[in-house]
Amino acid sequence: MAYLCATLAIDNGKLTIDNYQSINYQTIHCPLLIVNCQFIIMLFTRRPSALRSKLFKLTGPIFLETLLMLTLGVVDTLMLSHYSDNAVAAVGVVNQLLNMVFLLFNITTVGTAVMCALYFGAKDTKSFTQVVGVSLLFNALVGLTISLALTFGGEQMLVWMDIRPDLMPMALTYMKIVGGFGFFQAISFTVSAVLRAANKPNYAMQVTFAINILNIFGNYALIFGHFGFPALGVEGAAISTSLSRGVAMLLLFIVLFKRLIRRMPLRPSNKSPTMRRRSAWFISSICWGMKYWQPASM
């Protein structure tokens, strides 16, 4: 089989390609580079429409998943607007803080996505599984720590945000319930990042769509007291949102272990130098992502 070849040169820091010809070698040998010919064929002969289609199939579900995840808090605000104006104001203030926290959870998955994509592409199943285990443990600990901080320090945070005294009880209730179970979101973000790295973003999008439907029904039942449930108002919205995120976490775990990882080793070889290097790389990737993160102004 003939491959497309080109002469590669570096001129003032730019890579130039010329002198195309057909050869029968598997690789192109250059003084500084060894380039796989199949990559050159894909780069120059594949139609742009096919690449756009593949890109859309990957990024489309990711965009919809992110949009649907953000709508959980928006749905609470919209449905509470038919319950009480004060409830809308209280939940709106809390959601500003929670969205920043959830963005932090999302950033901690940067290292997960990088390393999982690396080992999944290399078909290194053992290393891929180890990275998933380390990522889940790390993000679960981060999520639990922040959830405890929101539960026990939420009132002081709301004071710093200068919330009105008459809104404090409702805001604090919503903060303790939704923020206290925020680790559900941290773990869900991690599993979603693993699925995206393994080229399976559709599953995370479908789970997020399902829990949005569940959250709407939960809000309808618990905020206004339908289907035999008491009318709990802000507390009902918080319970429904937290329950929906817990269900999302369980569904994502089911997808992870049924579609991607058949068995998770309980005792990974943490003593090996290779595992220590992977852990260091994982942590450095997270720090790199946090370096370029700037919290949104409130």
Steps between C-alpha positions, in 0.01 A plus 500: 500500500639837404513784747506873447833655588625855530825672580478660842704805591503753780545863394497769770304277735239404234453152361482497117395206283584465133632258235209252523570153364381142542714251690455157652646558844311496826666811638673811372846552645612858549804641682277623783169316459357157432151547361242227451383493140144417596478830684622683187235323290226597747624859509510557121254256343206467741211725414439790740130406522590162652722667759230752583251218543726315741573820690130575533424148621754548777438862601122506450420265791758677720337838431151365572618326818656822633190700409265250664715486813477876541123493455450311827546818703312707242197270523497542878495878462227497233271268694557683828394823327144362516541433872661811652705799386718474809568134419622598151731765645644265762560211259647735239764623742592148608519375141763765420727346760411141411567556130850622585555192717375267227730674253786418736387134499504508121854637493629219723404257222750653257773257606253212484403575140860543384632179651196288417514610135871417492467146635174427318661594169802283583264211592670476839202366693686448826633856517165637386323321785756620754459861387122472531535364854742774609281767341183380669671484839660843464187679377283325759728631775497850350123487467447380857731770635318778316160353589590506869621859464171602337298319766673635810632828360212587269349759733826695519537486121151643458583777746804586287269518198294758692170317470195660657407368847148401391649281222757332723284205625395390150846556352665307783258209458573478129875537560517220757304249294632566150850596614516218753442245226722683253745209496244321279582757233877466550484124443259536207734747329784250538306211346379726219859603425601133483216420259588797279866395493390151394293645211167427672352846567145399405448304821575798725269720292215247525542469876498879541183528290329231712582669831369833370164335440519342846585836656201670336259238634671509840470878519135487399425246771710639785475876446123518455395183684360278224464118480456476877825677590511799737559849357859566608586801285872572489579187701308289248692650209829427676400139576389441141822644355726302735304180440526549124877546521530189715305299242724642225809383687359147537400482132841619387667235715278235342597619152869515597515143628274348236634675190860585577658342808401145582697475821658759727800364698458565873874514567688689226877484510560845651850405606636477151701796364283497188185556705665782692592668172143465376364650822745792476400558138133491596545758776714726280233490227240614753726783618557603139125520444444702819776741397290627212169498687350830608181501710206684355419832662179505703 
